[in-house]
Amino acid sequence: MGKLPEDVMMLYSVVNMKLRDCYSSLDAMCEDMDIDREEITRRLGAAGFVYDAVSNRFR
């Protein structure tokens, strides 16, 4: 599994930057980086962020 920031705000920033600059979807990013999608959505969801597939970012 790829290394992600522990701090939720840093995680939010890094994930959205990667989605914006490098990947067409959360699934593509998770597959390429060998990251558990459920972990990302759980951690960001606990802070109130939800993935929006239309805009390809967490809000």
PDBQT receptor file of N, H, CA, C and O in Angstrom, charges set to zero:
ATOM      1  N   MET A   1       0.842  -1.187   0.000  1.00  0.00    +0.000 N 
ATOM      2  CA  MET A   1       0.000   0.000   0.000  1.00  0.00    +0.000 C 
ATOM      3  C   MET A   1       0.876   1.236   0.000  1.00  0.00    +0.000 C 
ATOM      4  O   MET A   1       1.902   1.279   0.680  1.00  0.00    +0.000 OA
ATOM      5  N   GLY A   2       0.472   2.241  -0.763  1.00  0.00    +0.000 N 
ATOM      6  H   GLY A   2      -0.361   2.206  -1.315  1.00  0.00    +0.000 HD
ATOM      7  CA  GLY A   2       1.203   3.500  -0.801  1.00  0.00    +0.000 C 
ATOM      8  C   GLY A   2       1.105   4.235   0.524  1.00  0.00    +0.000 C 
ATOM      9  O   GLY A   2       0.164   4.030   1.291  1.00  0.00    +0.000 OA
ATOM     10  N   LYS A   3       2.068   5.082   0.784  1.00  0.00    +0.000 N 
ATOM     11  H   LYS A   3       2.832   5.249   0.161  1.00  0.00    +0.000 HD
ATOM     12  CA  LYS A   3       2.096   5.851   2.031  1.00  0.00    +0.000 C 
ATOM     13  C   LYS A   3       1.282   7.122   1.857  1.00  0.00    +0.000 C 
ATOM     14  O   LYS A   3       1.495   7.893   0.922  1.00  0.00    +0.000 OA
ATOM     15  N   LEU A   4       0.348   7.326   2.772  1.00  0.00    +0.000 N 
ATOM     16  H   LEU A   4       0.175   6.699   3.533  1.00  0.00    +0.000 HD
ATOM     17  CA  LEU A   4      -0.483   8.520   2.765  1.00  0.00    +0.000 C 
ATOM     18  C   LEU A   4      -0.265   9.292   4.054  1.00  0.00    +0.000 C 
ATOM     19  O   LEU A   4       0.098   8.703   5.073  1.00  0.00    +0.000 OA
ATOM     20  N   PRO A   5      -0.480  10.594   4.025  1.00  0.00    +0.000 N 
ATOM     21  CA  PRO A   5      -0.327  11.390   5.248  1.00  0.00    +0.000 C 
ATOM     22  C   PRO A   5      -1.291  10.920   6.340  1.00  0.00    +0.000 C 
ATOM     23  O   PRO A   5      -2.419  10.520   6.052  1.00  0.00    +0.000 OA
ATOM     24  N   GLU A   6      -0.845  10.970   7.576  1.00  0.00    +0.000 N 
ATOM     25  H   GLU A   6       0.071  11.294   7.811  1.00  0.00    +0.000 HD
ATOM     26  CA  GLU A   6      -1.696  10.611   8.710  1.00  0.00    +0.000 C 
ATOM     27  C   GLU A   6      -2.681  11.730   9.037  1.00  0.00    +0.000 C 
ATOM     28  O   GLU A   6      -3.826  11.462   9.400  1.00  0.00    +0.000 OA
ATOM     29  N   ASP A   7      -2.249  12.970   8.910  1.00  0.00    +0.000 N 
ATOM     30  H   ASP A   7      -1.318  13.188   8.615  1.00  0.00    +0.000 HD
ATOM     31  CA  ASP A   7      -3.094  14.123   9.197  1.00  0.00    +0.000 C 
ATOM     32  C   ASP A   7      -4.206  14.209   8.151  1.00  0.00    +0.000 C 
ATOM     33  O   ASP A   7      -3.934  14.200   6.950  1.00  0.00    +0.000 OA
ATOM     34  N   VAL A   8      -5.450  14.292   8.606  1.00  0.00    +0.000 N 
ATOM     35  H   VAL A   8      -5.670  14.299   9.582  1.00  0.00    +0.000 HD
ATOM     36  CA  VAL A   8      -6.580  14.237   7.682  1.00  0.00    +0.000 C 
ATOM     37  C   VAL A   8      -6.615  15.425   6.717  1.00  0.00    +0.000 C 
ATOM     38  O   VAL A   8      -7.010  15.257   5.563  1.00  0.00    +0.000 OA
ATOM     39  N   MET A   9      -6.217  16.601   7.154  1.00  0.00    +0.000 N 
ATOM     40  H   MET A   9      -5.897  16.737   8.091  1.00  0.00    +0.000 HD
ATOM     41  CA  MET A   9      -6.217  17.751   6.242  1.00  0.00    +0.000 C 
ATOM     42  C   MET A   9      -5.119  17.620   5.184  1.00  0.00    +0.000 C 
ATOM     43  O   MET A   9      -5.311  18.021   4.036  1.00  0.00    +0.000 OA
ATOM     44  N   MET A  10      -3.988  17.068   5.563  1.00  0.00    +0.000 N 
ATOM     45  H   MET A  10      -3.832  16.742   6.496  1.00  0.00    +0.000 HD
ATOM     46  CA  MET A  10      -2.928  16.797   4.578  1.00  0.00    +0.000 C 
ATOM     47  C   MET A  10      -3.392  15.709   3.609  1.00  0.00    +0.000 C 
ATOM     48  O   MET A  10      -3.147  15.800   2.406  1.00  0.00    +0.000 OA
ATOM     49  N   LEU A  11      -4.055  14.688   4.129  1.00  0.00    +0.000 N 
ATOM     50  H   LEU A  11      -4.254  14.614   5.107  1.00  0.00    +0.000 HD
ATOM     51  CA  LEU A  11      -4.592  13.619   3.291  1.00  0.00    +0.000 C 
ATOM     52  C   LEU A  11      -5.582  14.195   2.280  1.00  0.00    +0.000 C 
ATOM     53  O   LEU A  11      -5.522  13.877   1.092  1.00  0.00    +0.000 OA
ATOM     54  N   TYR A  12      -6.481  15.032   2.753  1.00  0.00    +0.000 N 
ATOM     55  H   TYR A  12      -6.530  15.290   3.718  1.00  0.00    +0.000 HD
ATOM     56  CA  TYR A  12      -7.468  15.689   1.887  1.00  0.00    +0.000 C 
ATOM     57  C   TYR A  12      -6.775  16.457   0.760  1.00  0.00    +0.000 C 
ATOM     58  O   TYR A  12      -7.157  16.348  -0.405  1.00  0.00    +0.000 OA
ATOM     59  N   SER A  13      -5.767  17.222   1.117  1.00  0.00    +0.000 N 
ATOM     60  H   SER A  13      -5.456  17.311   2.064  1.00  0.00    +0.000 HD
ATOM     61  CA  SER A  13      -5.038  18.033   0.141  1.00  0.00    +0.000 C 
ATOM     62  C   SER A  13      -4.300  17.168  -0.879  1.00  0.00    +0.000 C 
ATOM     63  O   SER A  13      -4.385  17.413  -2.082  1.00  0.00    +0.000 OA
ATOM     64  N   VAL A  14      -3.581  16.163  -0.398  1.00  0.00    +0.000 N 
ATOM     65  H   VAL A  14      -3.513  15.964   0.579  1.00  0.00    +0.000 HD
ATOM     66  CA  VAL A  14      -2.794  15.297  -1.288  1.00  0.00    +0.000 C 
ATOM     67  C   VAL A  14      -3.701  14.507  -2.225  1.00  0.00    +0.000 C 
ATOM     68  O   VAL A  14      -3.440  14.427  -3.425  1.00  0.00    +0.000 OA
ATOM     69  N   VAL A  15      -4.757  13.930  -1.682  1.00  0.00    +0.000 N 
ATOM     70  H   VAL A  15      -4.969  13.995  -0.706  1.00  0.00    +0.000 HD
ATOM     71  CA  VAL A  15      -5.668  13.130  -2.508  1.00  0.00    +0.000 C 
ATOM     72  C   VAL A  15      -6.318  14.000  -3.583  1.00  0.00    +0.000 C 
ATOM     73  O   VAL A  15      -6.364  13.603  -4.747  1.00  0.00    +0.000 OA
ATOM     74  N   ASN A  16      -6.817  15.174  -3.215  1.00  0.00    +0.000 N 
ATOM     75  H   ASN A  16      -6.779  15.497  -2.269  1.00  0.00    +0.000 HD
ATOM     76  CA  ASN A  16      -7.444  16.036  -4.220  1.00  0.00    +0.000 C 
ATOM     77  C   ASN A  16      -6.442  16.529  -5.258  1.00  0.00    +0.000 C 
ATOM     78  O   ASN A  16      -6.790  16.667  -6.430  1.00  0.00    +0.000 OA
ATOM     79  N   MET A  17      -5.211  16.797  -4.850  1.00  0.00    +0.000 N 
ATOM     80  H   MET A  17      -4.927  16.685  -3.897  1.00  0.00    +0.000 HD
ATOM     81  CA  MET A  17      -4.180  17.202  -5.806  1.00  0.00    +0.000 C 
ATOM     82  C   MET A  17      -3.907  16.068  -6.799  1.00  0.00    +0.000 C 
ATOM     83  O   MET A  17      -3.827  16.298  -8.005  1.00  0.00    +0.000 OA
ATOM     84  N   LYS A  18      -3.765  14.846  -6.284  1.00  0.00    +0.000 N 
ATOM     85  H   LYS A  18      -3.830  14.659  -5.304  1.00  0.00    +0.000 HD
ATOM     86  CA  LYS A  18      -3.516  13.692  -7.162  1.00  0.00    +0.000 C 
ATOM     87  C   LYS A  18      -4.696  13.478  -8.111  1.00  0.00    +0.000 C 
ATOM     88  O   LYS A  18      -4.502  13.236  -9.302  1.00  0.00    +0.000 OA
ATOM     89  N   LEU A  19      -5.911  13.567  -7.583  1.00  0.00    +0.000 N 
ATOM     90  H   LEU A  19      -6.068  13.764  -6.615  1.00  0.00    +0.000 HD
ATOM     91  CA  LEU A  19      -7.092  13.389  -8.430  1.00  0.00    +0.000 C 
ATOM     92  C   LEU A  19      -7.154  14.460  -9.513  1.00  0.00    +0.000 C 
ATOM     93  O   LEU A  19      -7.475  14.161 -10.663  1.00  0.00    +0.000 OA
ATOM     94  N   ARG A  20      -6.853  15.682  -9.160  1.00  0.00    +0.000 N 
ATOM     95  H   ARG A  20      -6.592  15.925  -8.226  1.00  0.00    +0.000 HD
ATOM     96  CA  ARG A  20      -6.906  16.797 -10.121  1.00  0.00    +0.000 C 
ATOM     97  C   ARG A  20      -5.823  16.668 -11.193  1.00  0.00    +0.000 C 
ATOM     98  O   ARG A  20      -6.092  16.852 -12.380  1.00  0.00    +0.000 OA
ATOM     99  N   ASP A  21      -4.597  16.351 -10.768  1.00  0.00    +0.000 N 
ATOM    100  H   ASP A  21      -4.379  16.201  -9.804  1.00  0.00    +0.000 HD
ATOM    101  CA  ASP A  21      -3.448  16.416 -11.675  1.00  0.00    +0.000 C 
ATOM    102  C   ASP A  21      -3.113  15.115 -12.398  1.00  0.00    +0.000 C 
ATOM    103  O   ASP A  21      -2.513  15.142 -13.472  1.00  0.00    +0.000 OA
ATOM    104  N   CYS A  22      -3.496  13.973 -11.818  1.00  0.00    +0.000 N 
ATOM    105  H   CYS A  22      -3.983  13.951 -10.945  1.00  0.00    +0.000 HD
ATOM    106  CA  CYS A  22      -2.958  12.714 -12.341  1.00  0.00    +0.000 C 
ATOM    107  C   CYS A  22      -3.978  11.632 -12.685  1.00  0.00    +0.000 C 
ATOM    108  O   CYS A  22      -3.677  10.748 -13.487  1.00  0.00    +0.000 OA
ATOM    109  N   TYR A  23      -5.164  11.675 -12.108  1.00  0.00    +0.000 N 
ATOM    110  H   TYR A  23      -5.409  12.394 -11.457  1.00  0.00    +0.000 HD
ATOM    111  CA  TYR A  23      -6.081  10.536 -12.241  1.00  0.00    +0.000 C 
ATOM    112  C   TYR A  23      -7.485  10.975 -12.638  1.00  0.00    +0.000 C 
ATOM    113  O   TYR A  23      -7.951  12.046 -12.251  1.00  0.00    +0.000 OA
ATOM    114  N   SER A  24      -8.143  10.135 -13.410  1.00  0.00    +0.000 N 
ATOM    115  H   SER A  24      -7.764   9.264 -13.725  1.00  0.00    +0.000 HD
ATOM    116  CA  SER A  24      -9.503  10.435 -13.864  1.00  0.00    +0.000 C 
ATOM    117  C   SER A  24     -10.570   9.984 -12.873  1.00  0.00    +0.000 C 
ATOM    118  O   SER A  24     -11.739  10.344 -13.012  1.00  0.00    +0.000 OA
ATOM    119  N   SER A  25     -10.170   9.191 -11.868  1.00  0.00    +0.000 N 
ATOM    120  H   SER A  25      -9.220   8.899 -11.755  1.00  0.00    +0.000 HD
ATOM    121  CA  SER A  25     -11.136   8.729 -10.867  1.00  0.00    +0.000 C 
ATOM    122  C   SER A  25     -10.411   8.275  -9.607  1.00  0.00    +0.000 C 
ATOM    123  O   SER A  25      -9.204   8.032  -9.618  1.00  0.00    +0.000 OA
ATOM    124  N   LEU A  26     -11.168   8.167  -8.525  1.00  0.00    +0.000 N 
ATOM    125  H   LEU A  26     -12.149   8.364  -8.516  1.00  0.00    +0.000 HD
ATOM    126  CA  LEU A  26     -10.617   7.659  -7.269  1.00  0.00    +0.000 C 
ATOM    127  C   LEU A  26     -10.180   6.212  -7.432  1.00  0.00    +0.000 C 
ATOM    128  O   LEU A  26      -9.142   5.816  -6.901  1.00  0.00    +0.000 OA
ATOM    129  N   ASP A  27     -10.956   5.422  -8.157  1.00  0.00    +0.000 N 
ATOM    130  H   ASP A  27     -11.799   5.744  -8.589  1.00  0.00    +0.000 HD
ATOM    131  CA  ASP A  27     -10.586   4.024  -8.387  1.00  0.00    +0.000 C 
ATOM    132  C   ASP A  27      -9.257   3.915  -9.127  1.00  0.00    +0.000 C 
ATOM    133  O   ASP A  27      -8.423   3.081  -8.775  1.00  0.00    +0.000 OA
ATOM    134  N   ALA A  28      -9.051   4.743 -10.143  1.00  0.00    +0.000 N 
ATOM    135  H   ALA A  28      -9.728   5.421 -10.429  1.00  0.00    +0.000 HD
ATOM    136  CA  ALA A  28      -7.793   4.718 -10.901  1.00  0.00    +0.000 C 
ATOM    137  C   ALA A  28      -6.613   5.078 -10.009  1.00  0.00    +0.000 C 
ATOM    138  O   ALA A  28      -5.555   4.454 -10.096  1.00  0.00    +0.000 OA
ATOM    139  N   MET A  29      -6.787   6.082  -9.148  1.00  0.00    +0.000 N 
ATOM    140  H   MET A  29      -7.646   6.588  -9.077  1.00  0.00    +0.000 HD
ATOM    141  CA  MET A  29      -5.713   6.478  -8.239  1.00  0.00    +0.000 C 
ATOM    142  C   MET A  29      -5.389   5.358  -7.258  1.00  0.00    +0.000 C 
ATOM    143  O   MET A  29      -4.222   5.032  -7.042  1.00  0.00    +0.000 OA
ATOM    144  N   CYS A  30      -6.423   4.774  -6.667  1.00  0.00    +0.000 N 
ATOM    145  H   CYS A  30      -7.371   5.040  -6.842  1.00  0.00    +0.000 HD
ATOM    146  CA  CYS A  30      -6.206   3.714  -5.681  1.00  0.00    +0.000 C 
ATOM    147  C   CYS A  30      -5.522   2.506  -6.308  1.00  0.00    +0.000 C 
ATOM    148  O   CYS A  30      -4.625   1.915  -5.706  1.00  0.00    +0.000 OA
ATOM    149  N   GLU A  31      -5.940   2.142  -7.503  1.00  0.00    +0.000 N 
ATOM    150  H   GLU A  31      -6.669   2.622  -7.992  1.00  0.00    +0.000 HD
ATOM    151  CA  GLU A  31      -5.324   1.002  -8.181  1.00  0.00    +0.000 C 
ATOM    152  C   GLU A  31      -3.862   1.286  -8.507  1.00  0.00    +0.000 C 
ATOM    153  O   GLU A  31      -2.994   0.453  -8.245  1.00  0.00    +0.000 OA
ATOM    154  N   ASP A  32      -3.588   2.440  -9.070  1.00  0.00    +0.000 N 
ATOM    155  H   ASP A  32      -4.293   3.117  -9.283  1.00  0.00    +0.000 HD
ATOM    156  CA  ASP A  32      -2.223   2.785  -9.466  1.00  0.00    +0.000 C 
ATOM    157  C   ASP A  32      -1.287   2.919  -8.268  1.00  0.00    +0.000 C 
ATOM    158  O   ASP A  32      -0.130   2.501  -8.330  1.00  0.00    +0.000 OA
ATOM    159  N   MET A  33      -1.786   3.501  -7.178  1.00  0.00    +0.000 N 
ATOM    160  H   MET A  33      -2.726   3.840  -7.127  1.00  0.00    +0.000 HD
ATOM    161  CA  MET A  33      -0.948   3.739  -6.001  1.00  0.00    +0.000 C 
ATOM    162  C   MET A  33      -1.007   2.593  -4.990  1.00  0.00    +0.000 C 
ATOM    163  O   MET A  33      -0.354   2.653  -3.948  1.00  0.00    +0.000 OA
ATOM    164  N   ASP A  34      -1.787   1.547  -5.291  1.00  0.00    +0.000 N 
ATOM    165  H   ASP A  34      -2.318   1.498  -6.138  1.00  0.00    +0.000 HD
ATOM    166  CA  ASP A  34      -1.972   0.409  -4.388  1.00  0.00    +0.000 C 
ATOM    167  C   ASP A  34      -2.447   0.879  -3.012  1.00  0.00    +0.000 C 
ATOM    168  O   ASP A  34      -1.860   0.554  -1.980  1.00  0.00    +0.000 OA
ATOM    169  N   ILE A  35      -3.535   1.658  -3.040  1.00  0.00    +0.000 N 
ATOM    170  H   ILE A  35      -4.011   1.922  -3.878  1.00  0.00    +0.000 HD
ATOM    171  CA  ILE A  35      -4.123   2.229  -1.831  1.00  0.00    +0.000 C 
ATOM    172  C   ILE A  35      -5.539   1.680  -1.671  1.00  0.00    +0.000 C 
ATOM    173  O   ILE A  35      -6.255   1.495  -2.656  1.00  0.00    +0.000 OA
ATOM    174  N   ASP A  36      -5.930   1.424  -0.446  1.00  0.00    +0.000 N 
ATOM    175  H   ASP A  36      -5.348   1.574   0.353  1.00  0.00    +0.000 HD
ATOM    176  CA  ASP A  36      -7.261   0.920  -0.137  1.00  0.00    +0.000 C 
ATOM    177  C   ASP A  36      -8.287   2.055  -0.210  1.00  0.00    +0.000 C 
ATOM    178  O   ASP A  36      -8.265   2.981   0.602  1.00  0.00    +0.000 OA
ATOM    179  N   ARG A  37      -9.173   1.969  -1.184  1.00  0.00    +0.000 N 
ATOM    180  H   ARG A  37      -9.191   1.217  -1.843  1.00  0.00    +0.000 HD
ATOM    181  CA  ARG A  37     -10.197   3.008  -1.366  1.00  0.00    +0.000 C 
ATOM    182  C   ARG A  37     -11.057   3.167  -0.113  1.00  0.00    +0.000 C 
ATOM    183  O   ARG A  37     -11.398   4.284   0.274  1.00  0.00    +0.000 OA
ATOM    184  N   GLU A  38     -11.402   2.055   0.511  1.00  0.00    +0.000 N 
ATOM    185  H   GLU A  38     -11.126   1.147   0.196  1.00  0.00    +0.000 HD
ATOM    186  CA  GLU A  38     -12.245   2.106   1.710  1.00  0.00    +0.000 C 
ATOM    187  C   GLU A  38     -11.569   2.875   2.836  1.00  0.00    +0.000 C 
ATOM    188  O   GLU A  38     -12.229   3.608   3.572  1.00  0.00    +0.000 OA
ATOM    189  N   GLU A  39     -10.264   2.714   2.973  1.00  0.00    +0.000 N 
ATOM    190  H   GLU A  39      -9.727   2.118   2.375  1.00  0.00    +0.000 HD
ATOM    191  CA  GLU A  39      -9.535   3.441   4.015  1.00  0.00    +0.000 C 
ATOM    192  C   GLU A  39      -9.589   4.946   3.758  1.00  0.00    +0.000 C 
ATOM    193  O   GLU A  39      -9.848   5.728   4.674  1.00  0.00    +0.000 OA
ATOM    194  N   ILE A  40      -9.347   5.344   2.525  1.00  0.00    +0.000 N 
ATOM    195  H   ILE A  40      -9.138   4.709   1.782  1.00  0.00    +0.000 HD
ATOM    196  CA  ILE A  40      -9.377   6.773   2.186  1.00  0.00    +0.000 C 
ATOM    197  C   ILE A  40     -10.768   7.352   2.422  1.00  0.00    +0.000 C 
ATOM    198  O   ILE A  40     -10.905   8.394   3.062  1.00  0.00    +0.000 OA
ATOM    199  N   THR A  41     -11.794   6.688   1.912  1.00  0.00    +0.000 N 
ATOM    200  H   THR A  41     -11.682   5.842   1.391  1.00  0.00    +0.000 HD
ATOM    201  CA  THR A  41     -13.146   7.220   2.072  1.00  0.00    +0.000 C 
ATOM    202  C   THR A  41     -13.576   7.214   3.536  1.00  0.00    +0.000 C 
ATOM    203  O   THR A  41     -14.318   8.101   3.957  1.00  0.00    +0.000 OA
ATOM    204  N   ARG A  42     -13.131   6.242   4.314  1.00  0.00    +0.000 N 
ATOM    205  H   ARG A  42     -12.528   5.521   3.972  1.00  0.00    +0.000 HD
ATOM    206  CA  ARG A  42     -13.460   6.196   5.739  1.00  0.00    +0.000 C 
ATOM    207  C   ARG A  42     -12.789   7.337   6.485  1.00  0.00    +0.000 C 
ATOM    208  O   ARG A  42     -13.434   8.053   7.251  1.00  0.00    +0.000 OA
ATOM    209  N   ARG A  43     -11.488   7.505   6.258  1.00  0.00    +0.000 N 
ATOM    210  H   ARG A  43     -10.964   6.924   5.635  1.00  0.00    +0.000 HD
ATOM    211  CA  ARG A  43     -10.743   8.552   6.965  1.00  0.00    +0.000 C 
ATOM    212  C   ARG A  43     -11.240   9.946   6.594  1.00  0.00    +0.000 C 
ATOM    213  O   ARG A  43     -11.437  10.790   7.467  1.00  0.00    +0.000 OA
ATOM    214  N   LEU A  44     -11.438  10.184   5.315  1.00  0.00    +0.000 N 
ATOM    215  H   LEU A  44     -11.278   9.498   4.605  1.00  0.00    +0.000 HD
ATOM    216  CA  LEU A  44     -11.925  11.498   4.900  1.00  0.00    +0.000 C 
ATOM    217  C   LEU A  44     -13.397  11.684   5.276  1.00  0.00    +0.000 C 
ATOM    218  O   LEU A  44     -13.821  12.790   5.614  1.00  0.00    +0.000 OA
ATOM    219  N   GLY A  45     -14.164  10.612   5.218  1.00  0.00    +0.000 N 
ATOM    220  H   GLY A  45     -13.820   9.714   4.944  1.00  0.00    +0.000 HD
ATOM    221  CA  GLY A  45     -15.564  10.680   5.620  1.00  0.00    +0.000 C 
ATOM    222  C   GLY A  45     -15.731  11.029   7.087  1.00  0.00    +0.000 C 
ATOM    223  O   GLY A  45     -16.664  11.743   7.455  1.00  0.00    +0.000 OA
ATOM    224  N   ALA A  46     -14.831  10.530   7.929  1.00  0.00    +0.000 N 
ATOM    225  H   ALA A  46     -14.073   9.951   7.630  1.00  0.00    +0.000 HD
ATOM    226  CA  ALA A  46     -14.879  10.834   9.362  1.00  0.00    +0.000 C 
ATOM    227  C   ALA A  46     -14.669  12.324   9.618  1.00  0.00    +0.000 C 
ATOM    228  O   ALA A  46     -15.099  12.848  10.646  1.00  0.00    +0.000 OA
ATOM    229  N   ALA A  47     -14.010  13.002   8.687  1.00  0.00    +0.000 N 
ATOM    230  H   ALA A  47     -13.661  12.576   7.852  1.00  0.00    +0.000 HD
ATOM    231  CA  ALA A  47     -13.777  14.446   8.810  1.00  0.00    +0.000 C 
ATOM    232  C   ALA A  47     -14.842  15.253   8.058  1.00  0.00    +0.000 C 
ATOM    233  O   ALA A  47     -14.767  16.480   7.996  1.00  0.00    +0.000 OA
ATOM    234  N   GLY A  48     -15.832  14.557   7.491  1.00  0.00    +0.000 N 
ATOM    235  H   GLY A  48     -15.893  13.560   7.542  1.00  0.00    +0.000 HD
ATOM    236  CA  GLY A  48     -16.926  15.243   6.818  1.00  0.00    +0.000 C 
ATOM    237  C   GLY A  48     -16.783  15.387   5.317  1.00  0.00    +0.000 C 
ATOM    238  O   GLY A  48     -17.606  16.045   4.681  1.00  0.00    +0.000 OA
ATOM    239  N   PHE A  49     -15.750  14.782   4.731  1.00  0.00    +0.000 N 
ATOM    240  H   PHE A  49     -15.081  14.247   5.247  1.00  0.00    +0.000 HD
ATOM    241  CA  PHE A  49     -15.538  14.883   3.287  1.00  0.00    +0.000 C 
ATOM    242  C   PHE A  49     -16.140  13.678   2.575  1.00  0.00    +0.000 C 
ATOM    243  O   PHE A  49     -16.064  12.550   3.064  1.00  0.00    +0.000 OA
ATOM    244  N   VAL A  50     -16.742  13.931   1.411  1.00  0.00    +0.000 N 
ATOM    245  H   VAL A  50     -16.803  14.847   1.014  1.00  0.00    +0.000 HD
ATOM    246  CA  VAL A  50     -17.369  12.892   0.601  1.00  0.00    +0.000 C 
ATOM    247  C   VAL A  50     -16.821  13.002  -0.814  1.00  0.00    +0.000 C 
ATOM    248  O   VAL A  50     -16.652  14.102  -1.339  1.00  0.00    +0.000 OA
ATOM    249  N   TYR A  51     -16.543  11.844  -1.435  1.00  0.00    +0.000 N 
ATOM    250  H   TYR A  51     -16.680  10.950  -1.008  1.00  0.00    +0.000 HD
ATOM    251  CA  TYR A  51     -16.045  11.846  -2.813  1.00  0.00    +0.000 C 
ATOM    252  C   TYR A  51     -17.177  12.163  -3.778  1.00  0.00    +0.000 C 
ATOM    253  O   TYR A  51     -18.250  11.564  -3.705  1.00  0.00    +0.000 OA
ATOM    254  N   ASP A  52     -16.936  13.102  -4.676  1.00  0.00    +0.000 N 
ATOM    255  H   ASP A  52     -16.065  13.589  -4.735  1.00  0.00    +0.000 HD
ATOM    256  CA  ASP A  52     -17.875  13.481  -5.730  1.00  0.00    +0.000 C 
ATOM    257  C   ASP A  52     -17.282  13.027  -7.057  1.00  0.00    +0.000 C 
ATOM    258  O   ASP A  52     -16.331  13.630  -7.556  1.00  0.00    +0.000 OA
ATOM    259  N   ALA A  53     -17.844  11.964  -7.625  1.00  0.00    +0.000 N 
ATOM    260  H   ALA A  53     -18.616  11.475  -7.219  1.00  0.00    +0.000 HD
ATOM    261  CA  ALA A  53     -17.302  11.393  -8.860  1.00  0.00    +0.000 C 
ATOM    262  C   ALA A  53     -17.432  12.345 -10.047  1.00  0.00    +0.000 C 
ATOM    263  O   ALA A  53     -16.605  12.305 -10.958  1.00  0.00    +0.000 OA
ATOM    264  N   VAL A  54     -18.442  13.189 -10.050  1.00  0.00    +0.000 N 
ATOM    265  H   VAL A  54     -19.114  13.221  -9.309  1.00  0.00    +0.000 HD
ATOM    266  CA  VAL A  54     -18.644  14.119 -11.164  1.00  0.00    +0.000 C 
ATOM    267  C   VAL A  54     -17.492  15.116 -11.248  1.00  0.00    +0.000 C 
ATOM    268  O   VAL A  54     -16.963  15.373 -12.330  1.00  0.00    +0.000 OA
ATOM    269  N   SER A  55     -17.108  15.672 -10.108  1.00  0.00    +0.000 N 
ATOM    270  H   SER A  55     -17.538  15.464  -9.229  1.00  0.00    +0.000 HD
ATOM    271  CA  SER A  55     -15.999  16.639 -10.104  1.00  0.00    +0.000 C 
ATOM    272  C   SER A  55     -14.663  15.970  -9.795  1.00  0.00    +0.000 C 
ATOM    273  O   SER A  55     -13.621  16.625  -9.824  1.00  0.00    +0.000 OA
ATOM    274  N   ASN A  56     -14.687  14.667  -9.499  1.00  0.00    +0.000 N 
ATOM    275  H   ASN A  56     -15.534  14.135  -9.475  1.00  0.00    +0.000 HD
ATOM    276  CA  ASN A  56     -13.483  13.883  -9.205  1.00  0.00    +0.000 C 
ATOM    277  C   ASN A  56     -12.669  14.515  -8.076  1.00  0.00    +0.000 C 
ATOM    278  O   ASN A  56     -11.469  14.758  -8.209  1.00  0.00    +0.000 OA
ATOM    279  N   ARG A  57     -13.360  14.774  -6.959  1.00  0.00    +0.000 N 
ATOM    280  H   ARG A  57     -14.334  14.577  -6.851  1.00  0.00    +0.000 HD
ATOM    281  CA  ARG A  57     -12.674  15.320  -5.789  1.00  0.00    +0.000 C 
ATOM    282  C   ARG A  57     -13.500  15.088  -4.532  1.00  0.00    +0.000 C 
ATOM    283  O   ARG A  57     -14.698  14.812  -4.587  1.00  0.00    +0.000 OA
ATOM    284  N   PHE A  58     -12.826  15.208  -3.413  1.00  0.00    +0.000 N 
ATOM    285  H   PHE A  58     -11.852  15.431  -3.369  1.00  0.00    +0.000 HD
ATOM    286  CA  PHE A  58     -13.515  15.147  -2.132  1.00  0.00    +0.000 C 
ATOM    287  C   PHE A  58     -13.965  16.551  -1.778  1.00  0.00    +0.000 C 
ATOM    288  O   PHE A  58     -13.248  17.525  -2.006  1.00  0.00    +0.000 OA
ATOM    289  N   ARG A  59     -15.164  16.644  -1.219  1.00  0.00    +0.000 N 
ATOM    290  H   ARG A  59     -15.747  15.853  -1.034  1.00  0.00    +0.000 HD
ATOM    291  CA  ARG A  59     -15.727  17.936  -0.799  1.00  0.00    +0.000 C 
ATOM    292  C   ARG A  59     -16.185  17.838   0.631  1.00  0.00    +0.000 C 
ATOM    293  O   ARG A  59     -16.691  18.813   1.185  1.00  0.00    +0.000 OA
TER     294      ARG A  59
